[in-house]
Structure formats: C-alpha cells, structure tokens
C-alpha cells in the first residue's frame, strides 16, 4: 500500500501522506496542504473530512458495525448496564469492580441538584421546549460547580463526569415535572441509575412508581445504544466548542443544542409524529412513502437514512428486537409499531430506498419503546441526550488530553461581493 499520494497542481507535484486507522480506513493527511500549495480543501457538510483521530468508537458503515472501545455493541445486549458503558467510553476500558463502585457511588452522591437550581426551573414557561431547558440548565451547572471548570487530573474528570451524568437525569425529570405542574421528586440513593430516573419521572409524593425489570432493561439498552457515535453533529459540536478550552458544562450544553435538530436527535420525535399522522388516517403508509420519495413535498421518511450506515444500522435492529420483546412482555399493543413495520417493509422493497441505501436508523424504533415506558414525545430527544452524554464527555476528554490540541477553525471559500465602496444612506437606491 502506498504511504503517500501525489497531487499535481499547475504542473507541480506534491506528496500527501496517507494515514491508516486500526480498521484499515485510509485518509489523506492534508494538514500541510495550504502551507505547501496555497490551496485549501472544500468539503461542505464534512462528508469526506476526518476532523480528528479518535480511539473511542468505530463505525463500519458498510458492514453495520458499531464498537465502543473495540467492544461490539451486541455484547451489551444481554446485561445492559449504562453506567459501565459510560465509564468504558470515557476512560477507555471496562471498569474493574472498585472503579465501578467508586463511579456508581459518585453518581449516587451527586444526583441531587442545588436547591437554588429549582428556582431556575420556575422561570421557564410550562410549555418551554424540554431541550431548551436542558441546554440552559447544563450551562447553569457551571455556575454551581466552579471547582470543576478546569479539569486536569483523571480524578477531576471523573468527578465532573459523575456530576454531569448523574444530574442530567435529575434535570430531565424536573423538566418533565415542571412542564406538567407536578412536584419535583428527589432522587433516591438506594436506586440504580435508570430506576432512579424513572422514580424521579413518575413517582408521586403519595405513591411510589415501581419500574419493571423489562422496562429497566429496555431503557438501559436505549441509553447504551445512543451513548456514542463518533463524529456526529452534536459530538463534533462538543469538540468544536471544547477546542476553545470552554469548560465541560458549556461544551455539553452546546451538544444538547446541536442534538435538538430534526435531522439529528430530534428525528425520534418526528418519527412518532409521522406514525401518529398515518394512524389518524391523514395518509396511508403507501401514500406517505410516495410523498417521501417526491422531493417537492419536503417530506422525508423520518428515522430512515444515515450519513455513515449504508447497509443497516445495528442499533435499529437491536431496538426493533427489544421493542418487540418489551411490548410483548408488558402486553402492550401499539398500532404505531404495526405502522412502523409496514413502512419499513415497503421501503426496504422500494427501488428508491434500496438504490440510495436508506435503512431504518436508531430513531425509527426508539420512540415506540419510550412511549411504552410512558415518556411523552417531547421528552424523547432529552432521553437521547442522557444517552449521548458519556460520548460527549469521552470526546471532550480525549481532545483535551491531546498535547497538540488546537482551536478548531475551518476555512471557507468566499463567494460574496468583490471589494465594494460604502454608500451614504441618501445615495442608496
Ligand atoms: N426519506 C426520503 N429520502 C431520503 C431520506 C429519507 N429519510 N434520507 C435521504 N434521502 C434521499 C435524499 O433525498 C437524497 O436523494 P437524491 O440522491 O436523489 O438527492 C439521498 O437520499 C441522499 O440523502 P442525503 O440527504 O444527501 O443524505 P445525508 O447523508 O446528507 O443525510 C440524513 C442523512 C440527514 C440522516 C437523512 O437520511 C435524513 O434526513 N433522514 C431522515 C431524518 C433522520 O432520520 N435523522 C436521524 C439520523 S440518525 C441520528 O442523527 C441519530
């Protein structure tokens, strides 16, 4: 295999090193392209740009592979434990039992919010979008933990990670309680991660919510399947913001904002809205598929397609299985699941979707699971954020541990006006 590539510009030939990743993926190293040739690379939406090297997650888009720190996602299916996966992503290996105990204890110790933070919730209208509240409140955490704004040691990273990972579920639950005018339920230190979240969401001061084993298993798996996905839009945002040496809270708050968009984390909400519209009889599944193929309609089959996966998304397959199992065990018949399967069936046999390699993505079935658990649709993307947080922290940590880290600053090709004079307002047409 050649270790460099030749690029000829205006008759002069330059040599560009070829770098190779662990899984054989190859890239041209263009870091010296501009200094040597005077040219930059134009790649809108970064479809061909590796923004960094990373050792956290690998995706084999053509083979449907997703591994966290080398471990295939499927390995977590039998005994899903989100806390363990969070530690794995951030620190690079599965925690031994004392590391696990310490991290779990830290999560337990820091589940509660400063009482003053509750006043901030009161300032939001009940109808406020939950992702807006979440982003604001994660940023607000930086005001309450000034000792964690600069992180140097591994212990300080763990302390900050534990606070964020623990408190995001309290923030999420309080966001829900606030929007429904319900009293806040304090975390219960006797409960593990997901049970405690469900307790804060659904218990009442006079009636305790007891989650079932099946629900806890499904929720753990949903969070794990969302935990990292290499340089996606929100993770790249976290890295971009973090590259200015912004603190972890500020960087993750920016990640929440990026995740909010309907082409990213917000797609799980759009999937349910699409399924509900079909269920209410606005369109049949076949009519909807036809509309989604017509570009002038502005409609896409939500939960389908992915920038990287061009064969299948392993997360979607695992979620479809757990969705079936959970609904079966709980005795729930959700007509939206029937519609989703019908849409999938039509799309996977339709030339438009097949030729463009469009398959169900992680958002296609996750919403049906969350609905069955009782999570309202407008909270789905918040659940995605809880799951994705360990990935954001891992990437922020990896980037900040690199002694060669520089501020991220892409270039552009300017296509605006040529140099123009200032015209006095009286002379403007
Ligand atoms: N429905 C109908 N057509 C689609 C869809 C879809 N869901 N997705 C892509 N296409 C078509 C495009 O119109 C385009 O057609 P063309 O080649 O004839 O112009 C072709 O497939 C390629 O699509 P792009 O938009 O270029 O693909 P890109 O990689 O930029 O976008 C994305 C990927 C955003 C996920 C896209 O497939 C999409 O919008 N899907 C629906 C939204 C969604 O589910 N988002 C969640 C993604 S997963 C995540 O973020 C957690």
Boltz pocket constraint, residues with backbone or C-beta under 6 A from the ligand:
constraints:
  - pocket:
      binder: B
      contacts: [[A, 262], [A, 263], [A, 264], [A, 265], [A, 267], [A, 292], [A, 293], [A, 299], [A, 300], [A, 301], [A, 302], [A, 303], [A, 304], [A, 305], [A, 306], [A, 307], [A, 308], [A, 356], [A, 358], [A, 361], [A, 362], [A, 363]]
      max_distance: 6.0
